[in-house]
């Protein structure tokens, strides 16, 4: 739970700073809808990249565990 709260606080601060320095203009769907779509796509791409990196780490750990189990059998 503590890790989630730390992550939430960091994201909240970054988002507020982003909006303070003109990010609200990018997220205005009425006038800049292409920029808004691009910025939301960037956020989603970051999330997908984070999940993909976690998946790769899990696969590497599974491979390492199976190698260690084979060594233990021998």
CNS distance restraints for C-alpha pairs under 8 A (distance, minus, plus):
assign (resid   1 and name CA) (resid   5 and name CA) 6.34 0.50 0.50
assign (resid   2 and name CA) (resid   6 and name CA) 6.22 0.50 0.50
assign (resid   3 and name CA) (resid   7 and name CA) 6.16 0.50 0.50
assign (resid   4 and name CA) (resid   8 and name CA) 5.99 0.50 0.50
assign (resid   5 and name CA) (resid   9 and name CA) 6.06 0.50 0.50
assign (resid   6 and name CA) (resid  10 and name CA) 6.27 0.50 0.50
assign (resid   7 and name CA) (resid  11 and name CA) 6.16 0.50 0.50
assign (resid   8 and name CA) (resid  12 and name CA) 5.98 0.50 0.50
assign (resid   9 and name CA) (resid  13 and name CA) 6.15 0.50 0.50
assign (resid  10 and name CA) (resid  14 and name CA) 6.15 0.50 0.50
assign (resid  11 and name CA) (resid  15 and name CA) 5.98 0.50 0.50
assign (resid  12 and name CA) (resid  16 and name CA) 6.16 0.50 0.50
assign (resid  13 and name CA) (resid  17 and name CA) 6.18 0.50 0.50
assign (resid  14 and name CA) (resid  18 and name CA) 6.02 0.50 0.50
assign (resid  15 and name CA) (resid  19 and name CA) 6.15 0.50 0.50
assign (resid  16 and name CA) (resid  20 and name CA) 6.03 0.50 0.50
assign (resid  17 and name CA) (resid  21 and name CA) 6.25 0.50 0.50
assign (resid  18 and name CA) (resid  22 and name CA) 6.74 0.50 0.50
assign (resid  18 and name CA) (resid  23 and name CA) 5.14 0.50 0.50
assign (resid  18 and name CA) (resid  24 and name CA) 7.88 0.50 0.50
assign (resid  19 and name CA) (resid  23 and name CA) 4.17 0.50 0.50
assign (resid  19 and name CA) (resid  24 and name CA) 5.02 0.50 0.50
assign (resid  20 and name CA) (resid  24 and name CA) 7.55 0.50 0.50
assign (resid  22 and name CA) (resid  26 and name CA) 7.27 0.50 0.50
assign (resid  23 and name CA) (resid  27 and name CA) 6.45 0.50 0.50
assign (resid  24 and name CA) (resid  28 and name CA) 6.24 0.50 0.50
assign (resid  25 and name CA) (resid  32 and name CA) 7.32 0.50 0.50
assign (resid  26 and name CA) (resid  32 and name CA) 6.24 0.50 0.50
assign (resid  26 and name CA) (resid  33 and name CA) 7.89 0.50 0.50
assign (resid  26 and name CA) (resid  35 and name CA) 5.51 0.50 0.50
assign (resid  26 and name CA) (resid  36 and name CA) 5.24 0.50 0.50
assign (resid  26 and name CA) (resid  39 and name CA) 7.32 0.50 0.50
assign (resid  27 and name CA) (resid  32 and name CA) 7.23 0.50 0.50
assign (resid  27 and name CA) (resid  33 and name CA) 7.45 0.50 0.50
assign (resid  27 and name CA) (resid  35 and name CA) 7.10 0.50 0.50
assign (resid  27 and name CA) (resid  36 and name CA) 4.49 0.50 0.50
assign (resid  27 and name CA) (resid  37 and name CA) 7.99 0.50 0.50
assign (resid  27 and name CA) (resid  39 and name CA) 7.41 0.50 0.50
assign (resid  28 and name CA) (resid  32 and name CA) 5.74 0.50 0.50
assign (resid  28 and name CA) (resid  33 and name CA) 6.60 0.50 0.50
assign (resid  28 and name CA) (resid  36 and name CA) 6.43 0.50 0.50
assign (resid  29 and name CA) (resid  33 and name CA) 4.30 0.50 0.50
assign (resid  29 and name CA) (resid  34 and name CA) 7.97 0.50 0.50
assign (resid  29 and name CA) (resid  36 and name CA) 6.08 0.50 0.50
assign (resid  32 and name CA) (resid  36 and name CA) 6.18 0.50 0.50
assign (resid  33 and name CA) (resid  37 and name CA) 6.05 0.50 0.50
assign (resid  34 and name CA) (resid  38 and name CA) 6.16 0.50 0.50
assign (resid  35 and name CA) (resid  39 and name CA) 6.10 0.50 0.50
assign (resid  36 and name CA) (resid  40 and name CA) 6.21 0.50 0.50
assign (resid  37 and name CA) (resid  41 and name CA) 6.01 0.50 0.50
assign (resid  38 and name CA) (resid  42 and name CA) 6.17 0.50 0.50
assign (resid  39 and name CA) (resid  43 and name CA) 6.44 0.50 0.50
assign (resid  40 and name CA) (resid  44 and name CA) 6.24 0.50 0.50
assign (resid  41 and name CA) (resid  45 and name CA) 5.97 0.50 0.50
assign (resid  42 and name CA) (resid  46 and name CA) 6.26 0.50 0.50
assign (resid  43 and name CA) (resid  47 and name CA) 6.49 0.50 0.50
assign (resid  44 and name CA) (resid  48 and name CA) 6.21 0.50 0.50
assign (resid  45 and name CA) (resid  49 and name CA) 5.99 0.50 0.50
assign (resid  46 and name CA) (resid  50 and name CA) 6.15 0.50 0.50
assign (resid  47 and name CA) (resid  51 and name CA) 6.34 0.50 0.50
assign (resid  48 and name CA) (resid  52 and name CA) 6.09 0.50 0.50
assign (resid  49 and name CA) (resid  53 and name CA) 6.10 0.50 0.50
assign (resid  50 and name CA) (resid  54 and name CA) 6.31 0.50 0.50
assign (resid  51 and name CA) (resid  55 and name CA) 6.24 0.50 0.50
assign (resid  52 and name CA) (resid  56 and name CA) 6.31 0.50 0.50
assign (resid  53 and name CA) (resid  57 and name CA) 6.30 0.50 0.50
assign (resid  54 and name CA) (resid  58 and name CA) 6.21 0.50 0.50
assign (resid  55 and name CA) (resid  59 and name CA) 6.27 0.50 0.50
assign (resid  56 and name CA) (resid  60 and name CA) 6.27 0.50 0.50
assign (resid  57 and name CA) (resid  61 and name CA) 6.20 0.50 0.50
assign (resid  58 and name CA) (resid  62 and name CA) 6.14 0.50 0.50
assign (resid  59 and name CA) (resid  63 and name CA) 6.23 0.50 0.50
assign (resid  60 and name CA) (resid  64 and name CA) 6.20 0.50 0.50
assign (resid  61 and name CA) (resid  65 and name CA) 6.09 0.50 0.50
assign (resid  62 and name CA) (resid  66 and name CA) 6.19 0.50 0.50
assign (resid  63 and name CA) (resid  67 and name CA) 6.23 0.50 0.50
assign (resid  64 and name CA) (resid  68 and name CA) 6.20 0.50 0.50
assign (resid  65 and name CA) (resid  69 and name CA) 6.11 0.50 0.50
assign (resid  66 and name CA) (resid  70 and name CA) 6.22 0.50 0.50
assign (resid  67 and name CA) (resid  71 and name CA) 6.28 0.50 0.50
assign (resid  68 and name CA) (resid  72 and name CA) 6.14 0.50 0.50
assign (resid  69 and name CA) (resid  73 and name CA) 6.34 0.50 0.50
assign (resid  70 and name CA) (resid  74 and name CA) 6.55 0.50 0.50
